[in-house]
């Protein structure tokens, strides 16, 4: 009788190990999906509920940067060094902060024109707005909230038409971070409810 019991244990032991292995893999996948969501766009995963303390009046943690009429142009990788998504809109249309952030850079560059960089420190993300019409209306080190006016759509720098060139960086902009290839998907997500 004891031999039969040990045979049963041996036959069921691999099944138990397999079940535990599958459960561990599912848990790891769930954790990595949450981390990827936080790293690639800052928005909570579309199926998760955002926390009330960090949400906008619409109930979402981020908003689309161009509240007026717009359409999408070139995306990430379109042309040499294109690390963002172009959003075309009329010159002078308002540009707003996509998230809670602090202004870390504002300046002018030959290709980017007038630009501003916002940092969401908690998520370790930088949001870059280029080709602004005039200087940003926010100052360096100023805190901003989602939907707050930061500047206007323009065509400064190397731009032939009025548009926003928007970049989303994980980590610091040009200081150890990298531009997110999923910027278009996150913009479209924010656009869907803004």
C-alpha positions in Angstrom: 0.0 0.0 0.0 2.8 2.4 0.8 4.4 1.8 -2.7 1.1 2.8 -4.3 1.0 6.0 -2.2 4.5 7.0 -3.2 3.7 6.4 -6.9 0.7 8.7 -6.6 2.9 11.4 -5.1 5.4 11.1 -7.9 2.8 11.3 -10.6 1.1 14.4 -9.0 4.3 16.3 -8.0 5.1 17.4 -11.6 1.6 18.6 -12.1 1.8 20.7 -8.8 5.2 22.1 -9.9 3.7 23.0 -13.3 0.7 24.7 -11.7 3.0 26.7 -9.4 5.2 27.6 -12.4 2.3 28.8 -14.4 1.0 30.9 -11.5 4.4 32.5 -11.0 4.7 33.3 -14.7 1.3 34.9 -14.7 2.2 37.0 -11.6 5.4 38.1 -13.2 3.6 39.0 -16.4 1.1 41.1 -14.6 3.8 43.0 -12.7 5.9 43.6 -15.8 2.8 44.9 -17.7 2.1 47.4 -15.0 5.7 48.5 -15.0 5.8 48.8 -18.8 2.6 50.9 -18.7 4.2 53.3 -16.2 7.4 53.5 -18.2 6.0 53.9 -21.7 3.5 56.5 -21.3 2.8 57.4 -17.7 -0.9 56.7 -18.1 -2.4 54.0 -16.0 -3.2 50.9 -18.1 -6.5 51.5 -19.9 -8.1 48.7 -17.8 -7.0 50.0 -14.4 -8.6 52.8 -12.4 -6.4 55.8 -11.9 -5.9 57.1 -8.4 -8.2 60.1 -7.6 -5.3 62.1 -6.1 -3.4 62.3 -9.4 -6.2 62.7 -11.9 -7.5 65.5 -14.0 -11.1 66.9 -14.0 -11.9 64.3 -16.7 -10.8 61.5 -14.3 -7.6 60.7 -16.3 -4.0 61.3 -15.2 -2.9 62.8 -18.6 -4.5 64.9 -21.3 -3.8 65.5 -25.0 -1.3 68.4 -25.6 -3.4 70.1 -28.3 -7.0 70.7 -27.1 -8.1 72.2 -30.5 -8.5 70.7 -33.9 -5.5 68.7 -35.0 -4.3 65.7 -37.1 -1.3 63.4 -36.9 1.8 63.7 -39.1 5.1 61.9 -39.1 5.7 59.5 -36.2 8.7 58.1 -34.4 11.5 57.2 -36.8 10.1 59.1 -39.8 13.3 60.7 -41.1 16.7 61.0 -39.6 16.6 61.7 -35.8 12.8 62.0 -35.6 12.2 60.9 -32.0 8.6 62.0 -31.6 5.1 62.5 -33.1 4.1 65.5 -35.1 0.6 66.9 -34.4 -0.5 69.5 -36.9 -2.8 72.3 -35.8 -3.4 76.0 -36.7 -0.7 78.4 -35.7 -1.6 80.0 -32.4 -3.6 77.0 -31.1 -3.0 76.5 -27.4 -0.6 73.8 -26.1 -1.2 72.4 -22.7 0.7 70.3 -20.1 -0.1 66.6 -20.6 0.5 65.8 -16.9 1.6 67.1 -13.5 5.1 68.2 -14.1 7.8 70.8 -13.6 9.4 72.9 -16.3 13.0 71.8 -16.6 14.1 73.4 -19.9 12.9 76.2 -22.2 15.0 77.4 -25.0 15.6 77.9 -28.7 17.5 75.6 -31.0 18.1 75.8 -34.8 16.1 72.7 -35.7 13.6 72.5 -32.8 12.8 76.2 -32.7 11.4 77.4 -29.4 10.8 74.5 -27.1 9.9 73.5 -23.6 10.6 70.3 -21.6 8.4 69.2 -18.7 9.4 66.5 -16.2 7.1 64.2 -14.3 9.6 63.2 -11.6 7.4 60.4 -10.0 7.2 58.5 -13.3 10.7 59.5 -14.4 9.4 60.9 -17.7 10.1 64.0 -19.7 7.6 65.6 -22.2 9.1 67.7 -25.0 7.2 70.3 -27.0 9.0 71.8 -30.1 8.3 74.4 -32.8 6.4 76.7 -30.4 5.1 80.1 -31.6 6.9 82.5 -29.4 8.4 81.6 -26.0 6.6 79.2 -23.7 4.3 81.0 -21.2 5.8 79.0 -18.3 9.1 79.6 -16.5 11.9 77.2 -15.7 11.2 75.3 -12.4 7.5 76.2 -12.5 5.1 73.4 -11.6 2.3 72.7 -14.0 -0.9 70.7 -13.9 -2.6 68.7 -16.7 -4.4 71.0 -19.1 -2.5 74.1 -18.0 -1.4 76.5 -20.9 2.3 76.2 -21.6 2.6 77.8 -25.1 1.1 77.9 -28.6 1.5 75.9 -31.8 4.0 77.4 -34.2 6.5 76.7 -36.9 9.7 78.0 -35.3 13.0 76.2 -36.1 13.2 73.8 -39.0 9.4 73.5 -39.6 7.6 74.2 -42.8 4.0 74.1 -41.3 2.4 74.8 -38.0 2.7 71.8 -35.7 3.8 70.4 -32.4 6.6 68.0 -32.4 6.0 66.0 -29.2 8.5 63.6 -27.6 8.0 61.4 -24.5 11.2 60.3 -22.8 11.7 57.6 -20.2 14.4 59.1 -17.9 15.9 62.5 -18.4 15.8 64.2 -21.8 19.3 63.8 -23.3 20.7 63.1 -19.9 20.6 59.3 -19.7 17.0 58.8 -20.8 15.7 57.7 -24.1 12.8 58.7 -26.4 9.8 56.3 -26.2 8.9 54.6 -29.5 5.3 54.2 -28.2 4.7 58.0 -28.1 2.1 57.8 -30.9 0.1 55.2 -29.1 0.1 57.2 -25.8 -0.9 60.4 -27.6 -3.8 58.5 -29.4 -4.9 57.1 -26.0 -4.9 60.6 -24.4 -6.6 62.0 -27.5 -9.4 59.4 -27.2 -10.8 61.0 -24.0 -9.4 64.5 -23.9 
